[in-house]
Amino acid sequence: MTEYIVRVSHATKRFKNTLALKDITVNFEKGKIHGIIGRNGSGKTLLFKAICGFLKLDEGEIYVHNKKVKPTIPQDIGIIIEEPGFIDHLSAFKNLKLLSSIKKKITDTQIKEAIAIVGLNPSSKKHVHKFSLGMRHRLAIAQAIMENPELLILDEPMNGLDKEGVLEMRELFKKLKQDGRTIILSSHYAEDIEVLCETVHEMDQGIMTKIS
């Protein structure tokens, strides 16, 4: 029997006279990597925000882990949505240490392991404001995975990465999938979708269409 980790039913969102999400119904199977493609402004990020509980729908429902999503702090979801925001005058470790204090689920050792997995130095005292865009996105991925969530929602996780970094993160995502994680990601890079994703949906003007 197919087990769905995310179920979206008739999701609709309006902003004044604009219908930003148009009656979207889609299920995402557990243990797979799912891709969403579409131009900027197509609705991808809005859908991700709704799945995470950051955006209240006007109509429809979303269930994650068989629980109806409500506007609250998401449980057991690792998230990258839009430009990663960190405290510039703190190091990578201190930023993640501060974020981990919200749920208090992990140790300092686990934080350092997550930083190392994405190719950054967990012992570095370098402040985040001196990081390149690629380094900031690596840190965002570390933040998303550090609490070992069952579900990852990743909006353009490859942004700012060089070719080597993209290849490293692809391998990381494949390993996470092998470990039983579910990943829903968007990417401007067609190759990311082709290499990683088992299902692909396209968003266009708030309408979702299944591609494969």
TORTI-160461 format. One record per residue (C-alpha): z, x negated, y; residue number from 1. Coordinates in nm, 3 decimals. Layout:
BEGIN
<rec><w>Z</w><u>X</u><v>Y</v><pos>NUM</pos></rec>
...
//
This chain:
BEGIN
<rec><w>0.000</w><u>0.000</u><v>0.000</v><pos>1</pos></rec>
<rec><w>-0.098</w><u>-0.135</u><v>0.341</v><pos>2</pos></rec>
<rec><w>0.198</w><u>-0.219</u><v>0.565</v><pos>3</pos></rec>
<rec><w>0.140</w><u>-0.198</u><v>0.939</v><pos>4</pos></rec>
<rec><w>0.368</w><u>-0.391</u><v>1.172</v><pos>5</pos></rec>
<rec><w>0.223</w><u>-0.229</u><v>1.487</v><pos>6</pos></rec>
<rec><w>0.094</w><u>0.128</u><v>1.512</v><pos>7</pos></rec>
<rec><w>-0.062</w><u>0.251</u><v>1.836</v><pos>8</pos></rec>
<rec><w>-0.130</w><u>0.624</u><v>1.863</v><pos>9</pos></rec>
<rec><w>-0.331</w><u>0.776</u><v>2.150</v><pos>10</pos></rec>
<rec><w>-0.202</w><u>0.520</u><v>2.401</v><pos>11</pos></rec>
<rec><w>-0.304</w><u>0.625</u><v>2.753</v><pos>12</pos></rec>
<rec><w>-0.211</w><u>0.472</u><v>3.089</v><pos>13</pos></rec>
<rec><w>-0.320</w><u>0.578</u><v>3.437</v><pos>14</pos></rec>
<rec><w>-0.287</w><u>0.401</u><v>3.769</v><pos>15</pos></rec>
<rec><w>-0.361</w><u>0.652</u><v>4.047</v><pos>16</pos></rec>
<rec><w>-0.724</w><u>0.749</u><v>3.981</v><pos>17</pos></rec>
<rec><w>-0.791</w><u>0.476</u><v>3.724</v><pos>18</pos></rec>
<rec><w>-0.760</w><u>0.537</u><v>3.350</v><pos>19</pos></rec>
<rec><w>-0.659</w><u>0.186</u><v>3.238</v><pos>20</pos></rec>
<rec><w>-0.594</w><u>0.264</u><v>2.870</v><pos>21</pos></rec>
<rec><w>-0.798</w><u>0.546</u><v>2.722</v><pos>22</pos></rec>
<rec><w>-0.653</w><u>0.718</u><v>2.416</v><pos>23</pos></rec>
<rec><w>-0.621</w><u>0.401</u><v>2.207</v><pos>24</pos></rec>
<rec><w>-0.532</w><u>0.442</u><v>1.840</v><pos>25</pos></rec>
<rec><w>-0.514</w><u>0.130</u><v>1.627</v><pos>26</pos></rec>
<rec><w>-0.298</w><u>-0.018</u><v>1.349</v><pos>27</pos></rec>
<rec><w>-0.231</w><u>-0.387</u><v>1.292</v><pos>28</pos></rec>
<rec><w>-0.158</w><u>-0.493</u><v>0.936</v><pos>29</pos></rec>
<rec><w>0.140</w><u>-0.713</u><v>0.863</v><pos>30</pos></rec>
<rec><w>0.081</w><u>-1.079</u><v>0.773</v><pos>31</pos></rec>
<rec><w>-0.261</w><u>-1.118</u><v>0.937</v><pos>32</pos></rec>
<rec><w>-0.407</w><u>-1.263</u><v>1.256</v><pos>33</pos></rec>
<rec><w>-0.573</w><u>-0.996</u><v>1.470</v><pos>34</pos></rec>
<rec><w>-0.801</w><u>-1.071</u><v>1.765</v><pos>35</pos></rec>
<rec><w>-0.871</w><u>-0.870</u><v>2.079</v><pos>36</pos></rec>
<rec><w>-1.163</w><u>-0.970</u><v>2.298</v><pos>37</pos></rec>
<rec><w>-1.278</w><u>-0.840</u><v>2.634</v><pos>38</pos></rec>
<rec><w>-1.340</w><u>-0.937</u><v>2.993</v><pos>39</pos></rec>
<rec><w>-1.065</w><u>-0.975</u><v>3.252</v><pos>40</pos></rec>
<rec><w>-0.946</w><u>-0.629</u><v>3.353</v><pos>41</pos></rec>
<rec><w>-1.063</w><u>-0.467</u><v>3.029</v><pos>42</pos></rec>
<rec><w>-0.711</w><u>-0.357</u><v>2.933</v><pos>43</pos></rec>
<rec><w>-0.608</w><u>-0.629</u><v>2.685</v><pos>44</pos></rec>
<rec><w>-0.303</w><u>-0.743</u><v>2.878</v><pos>45</pos></rec>
<rec><w>-0.194</w><u>-0.385</u><v>2.952</v><pos>46</pos></rec>
<rec><w>-0.204</w><u>-0.302</u><v>2.582</v><pos>47</pos></rec>
<rec><w>0.000</w><u>-0.613</u><v>2.502</v><pos>48</pos></rec>
<rec><w>0.257</w><u>-0.515</u><v>2.765</v><pos>49</pos></rec>
<rec><w>0.279</w><u>-0.165</u><v>2.617</v><pos>50</pos></rec>
<rec><w>0.332</w><u>-0.303</u><v>2.265</v><pos>51</pos></rec>
<rec><w>0.614</w><u>-0.524</u><v>2.396</v><pos>52</pos></rec>
<rec><w>0.782</w><u>-0.242</u><v>2.587</v><pos>53</pos></rec>
<rec><w>0.702</w><u>-0.380</u><v>2.933</v><pos>54</pos></rec>
<rec><w>0.472</w><u>-0.090</u><v>3.026</v><pos>55</pos></rec>
<rec><w>0.551</w><u>0.279</u><v>2.995</v><pos>56</pos></rec>
<rec><w>0.264</w><u>0.488</u><v>2.864</v><pos>57</pos></rec>
<rec><w>0.164</w><u>0.817</u><v>3.024</v><pos>58</pos></rec>
<rec><w>0.063</w><u>0.955</u><v>2.684</v><pos>59</pos></rec>
<rec><w>0.084</w><u>0.836</u><v>2.325</v><pos>60</pos></rec>
<rec><w>0.329</w><u>0.631</u><v>2.122</v><pos>61</pos></rec>
<rec><w>0.361</w><u>0.279</u><v>1.987</v><pos>62</pos></rec>
<rec><w>0.569</w><u>0.175</u><v>1.686</v><pos>63</pos></rec>
<rec><w>0.669</w><u>-0.184</u><v>1.608</v><pos>64</pos></rec>
<rec><w>0.860</w><u>-0.251</u><v>1.285</v><pos>65</pos></rec>
<rec><w>0.851</w><u>0.130</u><v>1.235</v><pos>66</pos></rec>
<rec><w>1.056</w><u>0.181</u><v>1.552</v><pos>67</pos></rec>
<rec><w>0.921</w><u>0.359</u><v>1.857</v><pos>68</pos></rec>
<rec><w>0.872</w><u>0.116</u><v>2.145</v><pos>69</pos></rec>
<rec><w>1.085</w><u>0.188</u><v>2.451</v><pos>70</pos></rec>
<rec><w>1.109</w><u>0.007</u><v>2.786</v><pos>71</pos></rec>
<rec><w>1.359</w><u>-0.258</u><v>2.680</v><pos>72</pos></rec>
<rec><w>1.390</w><u>-0.623</u><v>2.574</v><pos>73</pos></rec>
<rec><w>1.165</w><u>-0.658</u><v>2.267</v><pos>74</pos></rec>
<rec><w>1.329</w><u>-0.738</u><v>1.935</v><pos>75</pos></rec>
<rec><w>1.178</w><u>-0.989</u><v>1.692</v><pos>76</pos></rec>
<rec><w>0.860</w><u>-1.040</u><v>1.897</v><pos>77</pos></rec>
<rec><w>0.738</w><u>-1.373</u><v>2.033</v><pos>78</pos></rec>
<rec><w>0.541</w><u>-1.319</u><v>2.353</v><pos>79</pos></rec>
<rec><w>0.293</w><u>-1.493</u><v>2.580</v><pos>80</pos></rec>
<rec><w>0.161</w><u>-1.258</u><v>2.847</v><pos>81</pos></rec>
<rec><w>-0.018</w><u>-1.385</u><v>3.157</v><pos>82</pos></rec>
<rec><w>0.074</w><u>-1.718</u><v>3.317</v><pos>83</pos></rec>
<rec><w>0.389</w><u>-1.863</u><v>3.157</v><pos>84</pos></rec>
<rec><w>0.680</w><u>-1.867</u><v>3.400</v><pos>85</pos></rec>
<rec><w>0.943</w><u>-2.140</u><v>3.379</v><pos>86</pos></rec>
<rec><w>1.205</w><u>-2.285</u><v>3.612</v><pos>87</pos></rec>
<rec><w>1.022</w><u>-2.579</u><v>3.766</v><pos>88</pos></rec>
<rec><w>1.318</w><u>-2.810</u><v>3.825</v><pos>89</pos></rec>
<rec><w>1.435</w><u>-2.797</u><v>3.461</v><pos>90</pos></rec>
<rec><w>1.306</w><u>-2.983</u><v>3.157</v><pos>91</pos></rec>
<rec><w>1.129</w><u>-2.817</u><v>2.863</v><pos>92</pos></rec>
<rec><w>1.448</w><u>-2.814</u><v>2.657</v><pos>93</pos></rec>
<rec><w>1.666</w><u>-2.677</u><v>2.937</v><pos>94</pos></rec>
<rec><w>1.414</w><u>-2.399</u><v>3.007</v><pos>95</pos></rec>
<rec><w>1.412</w><u>-2.287</u><v>2.644</v><pos>96</pos></rec>
<rec><w>1.788</w><u>-2.331</u><v>2.614</v><pos>97</pos></rec>
<rec><w>1.831</w><u>-2.092</u><v>2.906</v><pos>98</pos></rec>
<rec><w>1.591</w><u>-1.837</u><v>2.753</v><pos>99</pos></rec>
<rec><w>1.759</w><u>-1.864</u><v>2.412</v><pos>100</pos></rec>
<rec><w>2.094</w><u>-1.773</u><v>2.567</v><pos>101</pos></rec>
<rec><w>1.972</w><u>-1.413</u><v>2.610</v><pos>102</pos></rec>
<rec><w>1.977</w><u>-1.336</u><v>2.237</v><pos>103</pos></rec>
<rec><w>2.190</w><u>-1.631</u><v>2.118</v><pos>104</pos></rec>
<rec><w>2.006</w><u>-1.645</u><v>1.785</v><pos>105</pos></rec>
<rec><w>1.919</w><u>-2.014</u><v>1.758</v><pos>106</pos></rec>
<rec><w>2.071</w><u>-2.360</u><v>1.786</v><pos>107</pos></rec>
<rec><w>1.977</w><u>-2.654</u><v>2.007</v><pos>108</pos></rec>
<rec><w>1.824</w><u>-2.819</u><v>1.701</v><pos>109</pos></rec>
<rec><w>1.594</w><u>-2.521</u><v>1.644</v><pos>110</pos></rec>
<rec><w>1.487</w><u>-2.528</u><v>2.010</v><pos>111</pos></rec>
<rec><w>1.401</w><u>-2.897</u><v>1.984</v><pos>112</pos></rec>
<rec><w>1.208</w><u>-2.835</u><v>1.662</v><pos>113</pos></rec>
<rec><w>0.996</w><u>-2.569</u><v>1.834</v><pos>114</pos></rec>
<rec><w>0.920</w><u>-2.805</u><v>2.124</v><pos>115</pos></rec>
<rec><w>0.819</w><u>-3.082</u><v>1.883</v><pos>116</pos></rec>
<rec><w>0.599</w><u>-2.849</u><v>1.674</v><pos>117</pos></rec>
<rec><w>0.377</w><u>-2.779</u><v>1.976</v><pos>118</pos></rec>
<rec><w>0.336</w><u>-3.148</u><v>2.053</v><pos>119</pos></rec>
<rec><w>0.588</w><u>-3.196</u><v>2.335</v><pos>120</pos></rec>
<rec><w>0.882</w><u>-3.436</u><v>2.347</v><pos>121</pos></rec>
<rec><w>1.208</w><u>-3.237</u><v>2.314</v><pos>122</pos></rec>
<rec><w>1.411</w><u>-3.530</u><v>2.451</v><pos>123</pos></rec>
<rec><w>1.203</w><u>-3.570</u><v>2.768</v><pos>124</pos></rec>
<rec><w>1.384</w><u>-3.513</u><v>3.098</v><pos>125</pos></rec>
<rec><w>1.052</w><u>-3.449</u><v>3.276</v><pos>126</pos></rec>
<rec><w>1.069</w><u>-3.138</u><v>3.493</v><pos>127</pos></rec>
<rec><w>0.827</w><u>-2.858</u><v>3.418</v><pos>128</pos></rec>
<rec><w>0.677</w><u>-2.873</u><v>3.769</v><pos>129</pos></rec>
<rec><w>0.524</w><u>-3.207</u><v>3.664</v><pos>130</pos></rec>
<rec><w>0.362</w><u>-3.054</u><v>3.354</v><pos>131</pos></rec>
<rec><w>-0.014</w><u>-3.004</u><v>3.329</v><pos>132</pos></rec>
<rec><w>-0.140</w><u>-2.651</u><v>3.263</v><pos>133</pos></rec>
<rec><w>-0.194</w><u>-2.744</u><v>2.899</v><pos>134</pos></rec>
<rec><w>0.164</w><u>-2.870</u><v>2.865</v><pos>135</pos></rec>
<rec><w>0.295</w><u>-2.546</u><v>3.019</v><pos>136</pos></rec>
<rec><w>0.099</w><u>-2.344</u><v>2.765</v><pos>137</pos></rec>
<rec><w>0.232</w><u>-2.559</u><v>2.481</v><pos>138</pos></rec>
<rec><w>0.581</w><u>-2.487</u><v>2.611</v><pos>139</pos></rec>
<rec><w>0.499</w><u>-2.115</u><v>2.628</v><pos>140</pos></rec>
<rec><w>0.395</w><u>-2.125</u><v>2.262</v><pos>141</pos></rec>
<rec><w>0.721</w><u>-2.306</u><v>2.177</v><pos>142</pos></rec>
<rec><w>0.913</w><u>-2.031</u><v>2.358</v><pos>143</pos></rec>
<rec><w>0.725</w><u>-1.763</u><v>2.165</v><pos>144</pos></rec>
<rec><w>0.791</w><u>-1.913</u><v>1.822</v><pos>145</pos></rec>
<rec><w>1.138</w><u>-2.068</u><v>1.868</v><pos>146</pos></rec>
<rec><w>1.335</w><u>-1.768</u><v>1.737</v><pos>147</pos></rec>
<rec><w>1.105</w><u>-1.739</u><v>1.434</v><pos>148</pos></rec>
<rec><w>0.985</w><u>-1.386</u><v>1.514</v><pos>149</pos></rec>
<rec><w>0.796</w><u>-1.179</u><v>1.261</v><pos>150</pos></rec>
<rec><w>0.539</w><u>-1.071</u><v>1.523</v><pos>151</pos></rec>
<rec><w>0.364</w><u>-1.280</u><v>1.787</v><pos>152</pos></rec>
<rec><w>0.179</w><u>-1.124</u><v>2.083</v><pos>153</pos></rec>
<rec><w>-0.026</w><u>-1.402</u><v>2.243</v><pos>154</pos></rec>
<rec><w>-0.240</w><u>-1.335</u><v>2.551</v><pos>155</pos></rec>
<rec><w>-0.483</w><u>-1.627</u><v>2.598</v><pos>156</pos></rec>
<rec><w>-0.254</w><u>-1.886</u><v>2.432</v><pos>157</pos></rec>
<rec><w>-0.526</w><u>-2.158</u><v>2.441</v><pos>158</pos></rec>
<rec><w>-0.565</w><u>-2.157</u><v>2.821</v><pos>159</pos></rec>
<rec><w>-0.544</w><u>-2.503</u><v>2.971</v><pos>160</pos></rec>
<rec><w>-0.548</w><u>-2.686</u><v>2.637</v><pos>161</pos></rec>
<rec><w>-0.792</w><u>-2.968</u><v>2.574</v><pos>162</pos></rec>
<rec><w>-1.004</w><u>-2.978</u><v>2.258</v><pos>163</pos></rec>
<rec><w>-0.738</w><u>-3.160</u><v>2.059</v><pos>164</pos></rec>
<rec><w>-0.471</w><u>-2.918</u><v>2.174</v><pos>165</pos></rec>
<rec><w>-0.681</w><u>-2.616</u><v>2.076</v><pos>166</pos></rec>
<rec><w>-0.731</w><u>-2.757</u><v>1.726</v><pos>167</pos></rec>
<rec><w>-0.359</w><u>-2.829</u><v>1.692</v><pos>168</pos></rec>
<rec><w>-0.261</w><u>-2.477</u><v>1.797</v><pos>169</pos></rec>
<rec><w>-0.515</w><u>-2.320</u><v>1.563</v><pos>170</pos></rec>
<rec><w>-0.356</w><u>-2.508</u><v>1.274</v><pos>171</pos></rec>
<rec><w>-0.011</w><u>-2.399</u><v>1.390</v><pos>172</pos></rec>
<rec><w>-0.116</w><u>-2.033</u><v>1.402</v><pos>173</pos></rec>
<rec><w>-0.269</w><u>-2.060</u><v>1.054</v><pos>174</pos></rec>
<rec><w>0.058</w><u>-2.204</u><v>0.922</v><pos>175</pos></rec>
<rec><w>0.260</w><u>-1.930</u><v>1.087</v><pos>176</pos></rec>
<rec><w>0.038</w><u>-1.674</u><v>0.916</v><pos>177</pos></rec>
<rec><w>0.087</w><u>-1.849</u><v>0.581</v><pos>178</pos></rec>
<rec><w>0.461</w><u>-1.823</u><v>0.642</v><pos>179</pos></rec>
<rec><w>0.425</w><u>-1.444</u><v>0.670</v><pos>180</pos></rec>
<rec><w>0.401</w><u>-1.401</u><v>1.045</v><pos>181</pos></rec>
<rec><w>0.170</w><u>-1.148</u><v>1.212</v><pos>182</pos></rec>
<rec><w>-0.023</w><u>-1.259</u><v>1.520</v><pos>183</pos></rec>
<rec><w>-0.214</w><u>-1.043</u><v>1.769</v><pos>184</pos></rec>
<rec><w>-0.399</w><u>-1.262</u><v>2.016</v><pos>185</pos></rec>
<rec><w>-0.663</w><u>-1.251</u><v>2.283</v><pos>186</pos></rec>
<rec><w>-0.891</w><u>-1.540</u><v>2.371</v><pos>187</pos></rec>
<rec><w>-1.190</w><u>-1.612</u><v>2.594</v><pos>188</pos></rec>
<rec><w>-1.308</w><u>-1.857</u><v>2.329</v><pos>189</pos></rec>
<rec><w>-1.525</w><u>-1.692</u><v>2.064</v><pos>190</pos></rec>
<rec><w>-1.455</w><u>-1.976</u><v>1.822</v><pos>191</pos></rec>
<rec><w>-1.079</w><u>-1.906</u><v>1.830</v><pos>192</pos></rec>
<rec><w>-1.147</w><u>-1.549</u><v>1.722</v><pos>193</pos></rec>
<rec><w>-1.401</w><u>-1.649</u><v>1.456</v><pos>194</pos></rec>
<rec><w>-1.181</w><u>-1.921</u><v>1.305</v><pos>195</pos></rec>
<rec><w>-0.845</w><u>-1.743</u><v>1.317</v><pos>196</pos></rec>
<rec><w>-0.882</w><u>-1.366</u><v>1.309</v><pos>197</pos></rec>
<rec><w>-0.917</w><u>-1.132</u><v>1.014</v><pos>198</pos></rec>
<rec><w>-0.974</w><u>-0.827</u><v>1.231</v><pos>199</pos></rec>
<rec><w>-1.137</w><u>-0.814</u><v>1.573</v><pos>200</pos></rec>
<rec><w>-1.127</w><u>-0.538</u><v>1.835</v><pos>201</pos></rec>
<rec><w>-1.301</w><u>-0.530</u><v>2.171</v><pos>202</pos></rec>
<rec><w>-1.156</w><u>-0.383</u><v>2.488</v><pos>203</pos></rec>
<rec><w>-1.389</w><u>-0.258</u><v>2.760</v><pos>204</pos></rec>
<rec><w>-1.273</w><u>-0.049</u><v>3.056</v><pos>205</pos></rec>
<rec><w>-0.963</w><u>0.062</u><v>2.866</v><pos>206</pos></rec>
<rec><w>-1.152</w><u>0.165</u><v>2.552</v><pos>207</pos></rec>
<rec><w>-1.094</w><u>-0.015</u><v>2.221</v><pos>208</pos></rec>
<rec><w>-1.366</w><u>-0.058</u><v>1.960</v><pos>209</pos></rec>
<rec><w>-1.329</w><u>-0.225</u><v>1.621</v><pos>210</pos></rec>
<rec><w>-1.579</w><u>-0.510</u><v>1.571</v><pos>211</pos></rec>
<rec><w>-1.472</w><u>-0.636</u><v>1.228</v><pos>212</pos></rec>
//
